[in-house]
Structures are given as structure tokens and as C-alpha cells.
Amino acid sequence: MVISATMSILDMAPSVKEASDRFVLQSRTLDISNLLLNDPGLPADWNSGNLPDRIGLAEYNNFSNSTLRN
């Protein structure tokens, strides 16, 4: 009985670690995609001639001081 319970626990251990790793990856992916879609980048007025420190797909509107998603 003890051996069977031990084997069951050991069989579950890798799946718990894989689930934890998957959760961390999903969390990082969501953070990166939110930053990419909702941020204009750094600097906010980057273009192909002005290489950015951070790429973002949103557009910063100087007139209304707001960020617009593209």
C-alpha cells in the first residue's frame, strides 16, 4: 500500500512541474502581448529610421495625450 501510494505521488510530480512551467510561460506571454499591443514603444515616436528600445504597436496621440491601439 505504501509503495503504491509513493509511486502514485512520484508519477504526479512531473505533471505538477509541467503545469507550473506552463503557467509561468502563459503569464509571461500575456504580459508581453499586452505590452506589445497597448504600448507605443520607447521612444513613443519610433520609426524605421529611429530604432526603438522597445517596440509597441499602439500609437501615442500628442494632441489628446492618450495612447490609441492600432
Biopython code that builds the backbone (N, CA, C, O; Angstrom):
import numpy as np
from Bio.PDB.StructureBuilder import StructureBuilder

atoms = [
    (1, "MET", "N", (0.815, -1.179, 0.000)),
    (1, "MET", "CA", (0.000, 0.000, 0.000)),
    (1, "MET", "C", (0.868, 1.255, 0.000)),
    (1, "MET", "O", (0.617, 2.188, -0.764)),
    (2, "VAL", "N", (1.893, 1.278, 0.861)),
    (2, "VAL", "CA", (2.780, 2.439, 0.944)),
    (2, "VAL", "C", (3.545, 2.615, -0.357)),
    (2, "VAL", "O", (3.711, 3.738, -0.835)),
    (3, "ILE", "N", (4.010, 1.518, -0.929)),
    (3, "ILE", "CA", (4.751, 1.583, -2.191)),
    (3, "ILE", "C", (3.841, 2.098, -3.306)),
    (3, "ILE", "O", (4.267, 2.909, -4.128)),
    (4, "SER", "N", (2.632, 1.647, -3.337)),
    (4, "SER", "CA", (1.679, 2.093, -4.354)),
    (4, "SER", "C", (1.397, 3.590, -4.219)),
    (4, "SER", "O", (1.359, 4.305, -5.220)),
    (5, "ALA", "N", (1.201, 4.061, -3.006)),
    (5, "ALA", "CA", (0.949, 5.490, -2.780)),
    (5, "ALA", "C", (2.171, 6.323, -3.170)),
    (5, "ALA", "O", (2.041, 7.394, -3.764)),
    (6, "THR", "N", (3.360, 5.817, -2.826)),
    (6, "THR", "CA", (4.594, 6.521, -3.182)),
    (6, "THR", "C", (4.748, 6.608, -4.692)),
    (6, "THR", "O", (5.109, 7.658, -5.223)),
    (7, "MET", "N", (4.477, 5.515, -5.381)),
    (7, "MET", "CA", (4.586, 5.503, -6.849)),
    (7, "MET", "C", (3.572, 6.472, -7.467)),
    (7, "MET", "O", (3.891, 7.144, -8.447)),
    (8, "SER", "N", (2.379, 6.555, -6.923)),
    (8, "SER", "CA", (1.365, 7.482, -7.437)),
    (8, "SER", "C", (1.810, 8.930, -7.275)),
    (8, "SER", "O", (1.639, 9.749, -8.178)),
    (9, "ILE", "N", (2.374, 9.231, -6.130)),
    (9, "ILE", "CA", (2.857, 10.597, -5.877)),
    (9, "ILE", "C", (4.010, 10.930, -6.808)),
    (9, "ILE", "O", (4.065, 12.032, -7.352)),
    (10, "LEU", "N", (4.930, 9.998, -6.997)),
    (10, "LEU", "CA", (6.066, 10.238, -7.883)),
    (10, "LEU", "C", (5.625, 10.390, -9.336)),
    (10, "LEU", "O", (6.245, 11.136, -10.093)),
    (11, "ASP", "N", (4.570, 9.698, -9.732)),
    (11, "ASP", "CA", (4.048, 9.844, -11.088)),
    (11, "ASP", "C", (3.391, 11.205, -11.292)),
    (11, "ASP", "O", (3.412, 11.739, -12.401)),
    (12, "MET", "N", (2.813, 11.767, -10.247)),
    (12, "MET", "CA", (2.155, 13.071, -10.353)),
    (12, "MET", "C", (3.155, 14.219, -10.327)),
    (12, "MET", "O", (2.850, 15.288, -10.856)),
    (13, "ALA", "N", (4.312, 14.051, -9.749)),
    (13, "ALA", "CA", (5.274, 15.136, -9.578)),
    (13, "ALA", "C", (5.675, 15.794, -10.897)),
    (13, "ALA", "O", (5.659, 17.023, -10.963)),
    (14, "PRO", "N", (6.029, 15.063, -11.944)),
    (14, "PRO", "CA", (6.392, 15.738, -13.196)),
    (14, "PRO", "C", (5.231, 16.540, -13.793)),
    (14, "PRO", "O", (5.457, 17.608, -14.363)),
    (15, "SER", "N", (4.010, 16.054, -13.675)),
    (15, "SER", "CA", (2.889, 16.785, -14.244)),
    (15, "SER", "C", (2.634, 18.088, -13.485)),
    (15, "SER", "O", (2.212, 19.076, -14.085)),
    (16, "VAL", "N", (2.883, 18.102, -12.185)),
    (16, "VAL", "CA", (2.735, 19.330, -11.407)),
    (16, "VAL", "C", (3.791, 20.344, -11.842)),
    (16, "VAL", "O", (3.491, 21.530, -11.982)),
    (17, "LYS", "N", (5.020, 19.886, -12.056)),
    (17, "LYS", "CA", (6.093, 20.785, -12.505)),
    (17, "LYS", "C", (5.798, 21.300, -13.901)),
    (17, "LYS", "O", (6.005, 22.484, -14.166)),
    (18, "GLU", "N", (5.326, 20.456, -14.798)),
    (18, "GLU", "CA", (4.989, 20.890, -16.151)),
    (18, "GLU", "C", (3.853, 21.908, -16.134)),
    (18, "GLU", "O", (3.886, 22.882, -16.886)),
    (19, "ALA", "N", (2.864, 21.697, -15.296)),
    (19, "ALA", "CA", (1.754, 22.644, -15.175)),
    (19, "ALA", "C", (2.255, 23.981, -14.637)),
    (19, "ALA", "O", (1.810, 25.036, -15.090)),
    (20, "SER", "N", (3.164, 23.947, -13.689)),
    (20, "SER", "CA", (3.734, 25.173, -13.140)),
    (20, "SER", "C", (4.538, 25.917, -14.209)),
    (20, "SER", "O", (4.414, 27.134, -14.346)),
    (21, "ASP", "N", (5.352, 25.191, -14.959)),
    (21, "ASP", "CA", (6.130, 25.807, -16.041)),
    (21, "ASP", "C", (5.207, 26.402, -17.101)),
    (21, "ASP", "O", (5.461, 27.493, -17.611)),
    (22, "ARG", "N", (4.147, 25.691, -17.427)),
    (22, "ARG", "CA", (3.192, 26.168, -18.432)),
    (22, "ARG", "C", (2.509, 27.444, -17.946)),
    (22, "ARG", "O", (2.314, 28.379, -18.722)),
    (23, "PHE", "N", (2.145, 27.485, -16.666)),
    (23, "PHE", "CA", (1.513, 28.675, -16.100)),
    (23, "PHE", "C", (2.451, 29.881, -16.172)),
    (23, "PHE", "O", (2.016, 30.980, -16.514)),
    (24, "VAL", "N", (3.732, 29.685, -15.853)),
    (24, "VAL", "CA", (4.710, 30.773, -15.912)),
    (24, "VAL", "C", (4.857, 31.267, -17.347)),
    (24, "VAL", "O", (4.893, 32.475, -17.583)),
    (25, "LEU", "N", (4.941, 30.355, -18.302)),
    (25, "LEU", "CA", (5.061, 30.749, -19.705)),
    (25, "LEU", "C", (3.820, 31.493, -20.192)),
    (25, "LEU", "O", (3.941, 32.487, -20.907)),
    (26, "GLN", "N", (2.646, 31.031, -19.819)),
    (26, "GLN", "CA", (1.416, 31.712, -20.227)),
    (26, "GLN", "C", (1.353, 33.112, -19.625)),
    (26, "GLN", "O", (0.927, 34.054, -20.293)),
    (27, "SER", "N", (1.763, 33.253, -18.399)),
    (27, "SER", "CA", (1.755, 34.551, -17.735)),
    (27, "SER", "C", (2.713, 35.523, -18.428)),
    (27, "SER", "O", (2.359, 36.676, -18.673)),
    (28, "ARG", "N", (3.915, 35.063, -18.742)),
    (28, "ARG", "CA", (4.893, 35.913, -19.435)),
    (28, "ARG", "C", (4.406, 36.279, -20.828)),
    (28, "ARG", "O", (4.577, 37.415, -21.269)),
    (29, "THR", "N", (3.802, 35.324, -21.520)),
    (29, "THR", "CA", (3.289, 35.582, -22.859)),
    (29, "THR", "C", (2.191, 36.637, -22.828)),
    (29, "THR", "O", (2.158, 37.521, -23.684)),
    (30, "LEU", "N", (1.303, 36.554, -21.861)),
    (30, "LEU", "CA", (0.238, 37.544, -21.729)),
    (30, "LEU", "C", (0.809, 38.926, -21.431)),
    (30, "LEU", "O", (0.351, 39.916, -22.001)),
    (31, "ASP", "N", (1.798, 39.009, -20.551)),
    (31, "ASP", "CA", (2.426, 40.293, -20.235)),
    (31, "ASP", "C", (3.088, 40.904, -21.465)),
    (31, "ASP", "O", (2.946, 42.101, -21.717)),
    (32, "ILE", "N", (3.811, 40.087, -22.232)),
    (32, "ILE", "CA", (4.496, 40.580, -23.428)),
    (32, "ILE", "C", (3.492, 41.024, -24.482)),
    (32, "ILE", "O", (3.681, 42.071, -25.102)),
    (33, "SER", "N", (2.430, 40.254, -24.698)),
    (33, "SER", "CA", (1.453, 40.631, -25.718)),
    (33, "SER", "C", (0.701, 41.897, -25.314)),
    (33, "SER", "O", (0.415, 42.734, -26.170)),
    (34, "ASN", "N", (0.375, 42.056, -24.029)),
    (34, "ASN", "CA", (-0.273, 43.289, -23.570)),
    (34, "ASN", "C", (0.637, 44.492, -23.771)),
    (34, "ASN", "O", (0.177, 45.551, -24.198)),
    (35, "LEU", "N", (1.904, 44.344, -23.473)),
    (35, "LEU", "CA", (2.855, 45.432, -23.664)),
    (35, "LEU", "C", (2.990, 45.770, -25.146)),
    (35, "LEU", "O", (3.037, 46.946, -25.507)),
    (36, "LEU", "N", (3.052, 44.774, -25.989)),
    (36, "LEU", "CA", (3.194, 44.997, -27.427)),
    (36, "LEU", "C", (1.975, 45.705, -28.004)),
    (36, "LEU", "O", (2.125, 46.622, -28.811)),
    (37, "LEU", "N", (0.773, 45.298, -27.608)),
    (37, "LEU", "CA", (-0.448, 45.853, -28.187)),
    (37, "LEU", "C", (-0.882, 47.175, -27.575)),
    (37, "LEU", "O", (-1.489, 47.993, -28.267)),
    (38, "ASN", "N", (-0.593, 47.409, -26.314)),
    (38, "ASN", "CA", (-1.125, 48.576, -25.614)),
    (38, "ASN", "C", (-0.101, 49.658, -25.331)),
    (38, "ASN", "O", (-0.423, 50.635, -24.655)),
    (39, "ASP", "N", (1.112, 49.517, -25.820)),
    (39, "ASP", "CA", (2.173, 50.474, -25.540)),
    (39, "ASP", "C", (2.737, 50.989, -26.863)),
    (39, "ASP", "O", (2.902, 50.202, -27.795)),
    (40, "PRO", "N", (3.039, 52.284, -26.975)),
    (40, "PRO", "CA", (3.571, 52.800, -28.227)),
    (40, "PRO", "C", (5.043, 52.464, -28.446)),
    (40, "PRO", "O", (5.566, 52.684, -29.538)),
    (41, "GLY", "N", (5.699, 51.951, -27.456)),
    (41, "GLY", "CA", (7.122, 51.642, -27.570)),
    (41, "GLY", "C", (7.945, 52.714, -26.889)),
    (41, "GLY", "O", (7.412, 53.660, -26.309)),
    (42, "LEU", "N", (9.237, 52.550, -26.969)),
    (42, "LEU", "CA", (10.145, 53.503, -26.345)),
    (42, "LEU", "C", (11.250, 53.837, -27.326)),
    (42, "LEU", "O", (12.026, 52.932, -27.632)),
    (43, "PRO", "N", (11.395, 54.992, -27.828)),
    (43, "PRO", "CA", (10.579, 56.176, -27.650)),
    (43, "PRO", "C", (9.224, 56.021, -28.342)),
    (43, "PRO", "O", (9.069, 55.181, -29.228)),
    (44, "ALA", "N", (8.253, 56.824, -27.940)),
    (44, "ALA", "CA", (6.894, 56.692, -28.453)),
    (44, "ALA", "C", (6.789, 57.035, -29.935)),
    (44, "ALA", "O", (5.854, 56.587, -30.598)),
    (45, "ASP", "N", (7.714, 57.810, -30.466)),
    (45, "ASP", "CA", (7.654, 58.219, -31.872)),
    (45, "ASP", "C", (8.666, 57.476, -32.750)),
    (45, "ASP", "O", (9.219, 58.059, -33.682)),
    (46, "TRP", "N", (8.910, 56.204, -32.461)),
    (46, "TRP", "CA", (9.905, 55.460, -33.225)),
    (46, "TRP", "C", (9.388, 55.166, -34.630)),
    (46, "TRP", "O", (8.182, 55.088, -34.864)),
    (47, "ASN", "N", (10.323, 55.005, -35.550)),
    (47, "ASN", "CA", (10.024, 54.610, -36.926)),
    (47, "ASN", "C", (11.202, 53.817, -37.460)),
    (47, "ASN", "O", (12.117, 53.491, -36.704)),
    (48, "SER", "N", (11.197, 53.499, -38.754)),
    (48, "SER", "CA", (12.254, 52.642, -39.298)),
    (48, "SER", "C", (13.620, 53.321, -39.261)),
    (48, "SER", "O", (14.641, 52.636, -39.204)),
    (49, "GLY", "N", (13.659, 54.651, -39.292)),
    (49, "GLY", "CA", (14.931, 55.361, -39.224)),
    (49, "GLY", "C", (15.401, 55.589, -37.803)),
    (49, "GLY", "O", (16.585, 55.828, -37.566)),
    (50, "ASN", "N", (14.492, 55.517, -36.870)),
    (50, "ASN", "CA", (14.774, 55.767, -35.459)),
    (50, "ASN", "C", (14.526, 54.464, -34.698)),
    (50, "ASN", "O", (13.397, 54.197, -34.288)),
    (51, "LEU", "N", (15.565, 53.650, -34.505)),
    (51, "LEU", "CA", (15.397, 52.336, -33.893)),
    (51, "LEU", "C", (14.944, 52.456, -32.440)),
    (51, "LEU", "O", (15.528, 53.214, -31.666)),
    (52, "PRO", "N", (13.905, 51.708, -32.071)),
    (52, "PRO", "CA", (13.361, 51.817, -30.714)),
    (52, "PRO", "C", (14.107, 50.950, -29.705)),
    (52, "PRO", "O", (14.756, 49.967, -30.062)),
    (53, "ASP", "N", (13.999, 51.338, -28.445)),
    (53, "ASP", "CA", (14.489, 50.495, -27.353)),
    (53, "ASP", "C", (13.474, 49.400, -27.050)),
    (53, "ASP", "O", (13.838, 48.296, -26.644)),
    (54, "ARG", "N", (12.185, 49.721, -27.255)),
    (54, "ARG", "CA", (11.113, 48.748, -27.037)),
    (54, "ARG", "C", (10.052, 48.975, -28.109)),
    (54, "ARG", "O", (9.608, 50.104, -28.318)),
    (55, "ILE", "N", (9.652, 47.922, -28.775)),
    (55, "ILE", "CA", (8.655, 48.014, -29.835)),
    (55, "ILE", "C", (7.260, 47.933, -29.234)),
    (55, "ILE", "O", (6.997, 47.119, -28.348)),
    (56, "GLY", "N", (6.377, 48.784, -29.725)),
    (56, "GLY", "CA", (4.977, 48.751, -29.334)),
    (56, "GLY", "C", (4.122, 49.086, -30.538)),
    (56, "GLY", "O", (4.545, 49.856, -31.401)),
    (57, "LEU", "N", (2.944, 48.529, -30.611)),
    (57, "LEU", "CA", (2.082, 48.730, -31.776)),
    (57, "LEU", "C", (1.020, 49.803, -31.557)),
    (57, "LEU", "O", (0.316, 50.166, -32.499)),
    (58, "ALA", "N", (0.894, 50.309, -30.356)),
    (58, "ALA", "CA", (-0.078, 51.367, -30.108)),
    (58, "ALA", "C", (0.520, 52.699, -30.574)),
    (58, "ALA", "O", (1.731, 52.812, -30.763)),
    (59, "GLU", "N", (-0.324, 53.682, -30.753)),
    (59, "GLU", "CA", (0.127, 54.995, -31.203)),
    (59, "GLU", "C", (-0.149, 56.022, -30.118)),
    (59, "GLU", "O", (-1.251, 56.089, -29.573)),
    (60, "TYR", "N", (0.863, 56.816, -29.815)),
    (60, "TYR", "CA", (0.676, 57.869, -28.822)),
    (60, "TYR", "C", (0.171, 59.108, -29.541)),
    (60, "TYR", "O", (0.790, 59.565, -30.502)),
    (61, "ASN", "N", (-0.954, 59.656, -29.083)),
    (61, "ASN", "CA", (-1.561, 60.837, -29.683)),
    (61, "ASN", "C", (-1.125, 62.057, -28.873)),
    (61, "ASN", "O", (-1.541, 62.225, -27.726)),
    (62, "ASN", "N", (-0.290, 62.905, -29.469)),
    (62, "ASN", "CA", (0.223, 64.088, -28.774)),
    (62, "ASN", "C", (-0.867, 65.113, -28.467)),
    (62, "ASN", "O", (-0.760, 65.853, -27.489)),
    (63, "PHE", "N", (-1.901, 65.163, -29.284)),
    (63, "PHE", "CA", (-2.944, 66.173, -29.095)),
    (63, "PHE", "C", (-3.818, 65.864, -27.881)),
    (63, "PHE", "O", (-4.174, 66.769, -27.125)),
    (64, "SER", "N", (-4.164, 64.597, -27.693)),
    (64, "SER", "CA", (-5.038, 64.238, -26.573)),
    (64, "SER", "C", (-4.283, 63.602, -25.411)),
    (64, "SER", "O", (-4.887, 63.252, -24.397)),
    (65, "ASN", "N", (-2.959, 63.451, -25.552)),
    (65, "ASN", "CA", (-2.127, 62.807, -24.534)),
    (65, "ASN", "C", (-2.685, 61.435, -24.152)),
    (65, "ASN", "O", (-2.780, 61.095, -22.973)),
    (66, "SER", "N", (-3.046, 60.666, -25.158)),
    (66, "SER", "CA", (-3.573, 59.326, -24.899)),
    (66, "SER", "C", (-2.924, 58.340, -25.851)),
    (66, "SER", "O", (-2.340, 58.728, -26.862)),
    (67, "THR", "N", (-3.029, 57.083, -25.524)),
    (67, "THR", "CA", (-2.483, 56.012, -26.351)),
    (67, "THR", "C", (-3.636, 55.327, -27.078)),
    (67, "THR", "O", (-4.636, 54.959, -26.462)),
    (68, "LEU", "N", (-3.491, 55.158, -28.380)),
    (68, "LEU", "CA", (-4.513, 54.524, -29.206)),
    (68, "LEU", "C", (-3.989, 53.175, -29.681)),
    (68, "LEU", "O", (-2.869, 53.071, -30.181)),
    (69, "ARG", "N", (-4.806, 52.153, -29.520)),
    (69, "ARG", "CA", (-4.420, 50.828, -30.021)),
    (69, "ARG", "C", (-4.563, 50.804, -31.534)),
    (69, "ARG", "O", (-5.531, 51.335, -32.078)),
    (70, "ASN", "N", (-3.605, 50.191, -32.211)),
    (70, "ASN", "CA", (-3.679, 50.027, -33.668)),
    (70, "ASN", "C", (-3.996, 48.604, -34.015)),
    (70, "ASN", "O", (-4.101, 48.265, -35.193)),
]
sb = StructureBuilder()
sb.init_structure("model")
sb.init_model(0)
sb.init_chain("A")
sb.init_seg("    ")
for serial, (resi, resn, name, xyz) in enumerate(atoms, 1):
    if name == "N":
        sb.init_residue(resn, " ", resi, " ")
    sb.init_atom(name, np.array(xyz, "f"), 0.0, 1.0, " ", f" {name:<3s}", serial, name[0])
structure = sb.get_structure()
